[in-house]
Amino acid sequence: MIKKRNIQILKNIATRTPSFTMNNILLTYHCTQRCLQCNIPFMKSEIPFMTEDVFNTVIDRLDNSGAQGITLSGGEPMLHPQLDDFAKYAKSKQFKRVHLLSTLYGPEELVDKTIETVFRHKLSISCSFDGFGSTVDEIRQAENVSDTVQKNMQKIIDENKRISNPIKTSVNIVISQKNLAQIPDILDYIESIGWNFNIDIYRFTSKAHRENDDMKVTENEMLSKIIKRIIKSPYLKTPIWLYKGYEDYLNNNYKKICPYINSPVLGSKFFIQPNGDVKVCIGDPIGNLAKQTAKEIFSSQAWKERKQEIKECRGCWNTCYTPGASIWKYLDLDTIKQMTRIKPY
C-alpha cells in the first residue's frame, strides 16, 4: 500500500513544493550546555517546552506533507518531560526514521531514562562530540564533557551489543580553531567505536548567531590536511564533494548551491520551534505548523518573500543545508566510492 505521504511527495516534486523531508523539531530551547557555536539556549520564549497538542499537530501535518523522517532536537530534548510520549507518537506514524539529536550530557538519571526511550521506541540517535579535556569543556561551557559523553555513548554501545537489532548511532563534530589539533584524535576515537559521523566547520553565517572570533579556523594549511583525513574515513556520512569544496568556500571562490532553490522538495531544511513556528536558514518564521497546514505555509506571502531573500543571499557551505541541494553532485566519483564503502550504523 502506498502511503499518503509518499503520494504527497510526488505531488510536491511536480510543483517544486517543500515536503519537510529535512526537519528539526525543537522540543525546547533549554539545554545542559552553552556551546560557543550555538545560540539556541539564549533564545527567549514564553513556552519552555513544546506542548503535547502542538507536537501531535505538527507530527500529523508533517506526515501529510510528505516528510519521510523526524528529528527531535532542542536545546536538549532530554530535558523535555514528555520525550517518551512524543517518541511513541512519532513512531506510531511509521516514518522511515525517528531520530534523536542530543548532547548526551546531563544528570545520569536523565541520560539513562533517555537511553531507555531510544531503545524502547527504536529511535536512531546522534550526539555532539567536539573534543577532549579542557578544550571541549571550554567550547561547550560545561564541566567534564568528554568523559561524561563517552561514558554515555558506551552505555549505548553495550546495549547495542546485547540486542539483535541495534539502533543507528552517529556523532556530529564542529571543527573550530579551538579543537583543530584534536580532530585526528576525535576521528580515531569515533572510528574505533564504529559510529558514523557528520563534520562541519565553524563560521559566522547569520546575524542571528553569536559570532566568536576565537572559534574561526585560521590555520588553513592544517585544515587542508585534516580535510584529507576526513574524506578517507569509511564512517563519514556527509558527501565527500562538500569537503572538496570547503577551501574554495573559505576563499570566497565558490558557486552558490542552495537547497531552497536547487532542491526544494528533498533538500529544504526546516526548524520547527517549541510553539510550532517554522524557520529556515535566515529570518523570522515563515508560518506556524500548529496553526497552518504545510500547503497554507508554502502558498503564503511570507514564504514567497523569504524565497526572494534566499535568492539574494551569497549562499553557505555547510552540512545543515548544502548536501541536500544538488543531487547531481552525488555523481562525483569520490562520493560514489564513499557511498559504497560507508559502514552501516
N, C-alpha and C positions, 0 to 999 in steps of 0.2 A: 504494500500500500504506500502510495506517495504521500508524504506528509504535507500538510497545508503550507508549512513554511518553505518547503522546497519548491512548491508551485509559485509561492510569492517571490522567491529569489529569482526565478526565471523571468517573472514579470518585471522585476526590478532591473535585471540585466537589459531587457528590451527598452526600458525607459531611462536607464542610467541613474536610477534612484538608489541611494544607500540602503543597505539591509541590516545595519547594526551587526555586521559579521564580526567586526572587531570592537569590543566594548569592555569598559571597566565600570563596574557598579561600585561606587564609593559608599560603603555602608556607614562610614563615619569619617570625620576629619581628625579625630583623636588618634594619637599614636604613642608608642612606647619609646620613640627616639625623636631627635630633632636634627635630621641629616642636613649637612651643608648643601646638598644638591637638590633639596626638596622644600617646597613651600606649603604643602598641604596642611601640616599641623598648625600653621599660622593663619589659615583661612577661617574667618569668623562665620558662625552660623547660629541661628536660634534653634536649630534642630541638631541635638547632639548625636542622634542615631537615626538611620532610616527606619521608618515605622513599617510594621508588617503589611498594612494596607497599601502603602506606597510600593513596597518591594513586590508584592504579589501582582499589582497592576503593571509594574514595569516588566516583570518576567512574562506576563501574559502578552503584553504588547511586543516585546522582543520576539517571542515565539511567533506571533502573527506577522512580524516584519520580515522574516527570513533569516534571523540570527541562527547560527549553527552551534554556537557555544557561548558560555557565560563566564566572565571573570569577576570574582568577588574580591574587592580590594578596599583600600582606605587612603589615608590613615592606616591604621592597623585593624583589619577585620576581626582579629581575635578578640578585640575589646567589645564587640557587639554582643549583647546578652542573648540575642536570638539567632546567633550564627547557625546553630544546628538546625533550627526550624527552617531558616532560609535555605540552607543547603538541601534539605529534604524536599522543599517545594520546587526548587530549581531542577533537581534531579527527576522529579515526577513528570517533567515536561519532555524527558528523553532527548535532551540536547546531546549532540555528539560529545560535548565536553563541558563539565562544570569545573572551573579552575579557581583555586585559592591563591592569592598573591599576598605573602606575609613576610614580616621580618624574622619570624621565629624567635623573637626576643621579647621576654616578659616573664612574669612570675611563673614558676614551674607548674603550678596547678593549672593556670590558664593555658599554657602551652600544651600540657598533657591532654586537657579537655579538647583543645582544638585538633590535636593529632587524632584523638578518638573520633571526632566528627569527620575528619578527612577519610579515615579508613571505613567508618560506618557507611558513608554515602558514596564511597569510591570516587572522591574528587582527585584531580591532579593538583599538584602544589609546586609553587616556586617560592624561593626566598632570596633575599639580598645577601651578597657576600662580597665585601669590598676591601678585605684585608685582614691583617693580624695585629694583635697587641695594641699599643697606644696609637698607632696610625689609624686604625678603624674606629677606635674609641673617639678620636678627635673628629673624624669625618661624620660619625653618626651621633656625636654629642651624647654618648652613653658610656657606661662602665662595663668592662669585661665582655665586650660584644662578641669577639671571635670565639672565645671559649664557650660562651653560652649558646651561640648559634650552632657551633659544631656539635655540641652535646645533644642539642635537639634534632639536628639532622641525623645524628647517629641513631636516635630513637626510631626515626622513620626508616632508616636503612635496616635496622634489626627487625622491625615489624614486616617490612617488605620481604625479608628472607624467610620469615615464618609462614607467610601465606602463599597460596598457589597462584593468585592473580595480583601481582604487585601494582601499586599505584604509580603513576608517572610523576617524575621528580625533575626539577631543574633549578638553576640559580640565575640571578641577574647580577651583573657586575658593571659598575661605572668606573671607567678609568679617569683618574684626575692626577694632577701634579703631585698630590699628597701620597697616592698609593702606586704611582707609576713603577717604581722599583720593585714593588711586591707582586706585580701582575704575573710574572712567570711562576712564582711560588703559589699564587692563588690558583692558576690553571693546573699546576701539578697536583694540588690537593683535590680540586674538583674532578679531575680525570681519575685520580686514584680511587674515588668512591663511586665512579661510574655515573655521575649526574650530567645531564646536558646543561648547556649554558647559553645565555644571550649576553653580549657585552657591548657597552656603549661608551662614548667619550663625553666627559663633562664639557658643556659650552653654554654660554648665555644666549638664549634664543628669544626671550619674551620679557616684556616689562612686568608681566605678572609674577615672574620668578625673582628671587633674591640673587643678585649677581655676587659672586665670590671670586675675586682675582686670584686668590691663593689656590683655587681648585683648577684653574685653567692650565692645560698642558702647555709647557714652554719648551720642553726638550724634545723637539721634533725628530731628531736622529734616533733617540731611544724609542720613541713612539713607533717609528718605522720598523724597528727590529721587533717590537712587541706585536705589531700587526702581522708580521710574517709568522710569528709564533702562533698567533690566534688562528690563522687560516689553515694551519696544519692539523688542528685538533679535530679528531673524529667526533667530539662531543659538542661542537659548535652548532647551534640551531639556526642562528641568523645567517642569511645567504652571504656567501663569500664576496659577491660583487659589491656589496655595501662597503666592506672593509677596503677593497681595492680602490674605492673612490674617496676614502676619508682624507687622504693627503691633498687631493685636488680641492675637496671642500674646504679644508682648513686654509688653503692658499687662495680661496675665493676664485677657483678656476673649475667650475662645475656647471653642468646643465641641470636646471631645476626639474625634480621629479616629485610630484605631489599626488598622494592617493585621492584627495578630494576632487582632483582634476583628471588624473590619468586613470584611476581605477575606483570610481565612487562606490560601486557595489561591493567589491571584495576587499578593498583596501582602506576605506574610510574608517577612522577610529573615533569613537565617541566616549566621553566620560560622563557618566550619569551620577549626579550629585545626590546627597542624602535626602533632599527634598524632591527629587525627580527631575531637576533641571538638567538639560543636555548641553554639554560643552564640547567644543572641538579644540584644535591646536591653539587658537587665538580668540580673544574677545569674550564678550558676555554670552550667556546662554542663548541658544537658538530656539528653545522651546522647553516644554516640560512633559516628560513621558508619563507622568502620573495624571496629567490633566488633558493631554492631547495624544492622539494616535500618531504613529510614525508618518502616515500619509498626510496628516494635518501639519506636522512639523516641516516636512520636506516640500510642502506646497506653500509655505508661509513666506511673507516678505522678509522676515528675519533671516531665513536660510538663504534666500536669494542675495541679500546684502552681504552675508558672511562669505558666500562663494566668491563674490566680487572682490572682497578684501583678500581672500586667499589667493586669487589670481594675481593680485598686485604685489604680494609679498615676495621676498627674494628666495624663499624656499629653505628647507632644512635638510639634514642628512643624518637621521638617527633611527634607532631600532623601533621607536614608537610608531613611526609613520612610513618612512621611505620604503621598507621591504614590500609592503603591500601595494605600492603604487604602480609598478611596472612588471607585470607577469612575464613579459618577454625577456626581461633581464635574467630570468632563471635559465635561459638558454646559454648563458655564459658557461664556457667549458669547465672552468674550475668549480662553478656552483653545481653543475650537473654531477661532477665527480663527488662533490661533497654530499649531495643528496643520496648517492648510492653507498657512501661509506659511513654515514652518520649512525651512531649507535642507537639502539632502541632505548626508550626511557628505562 
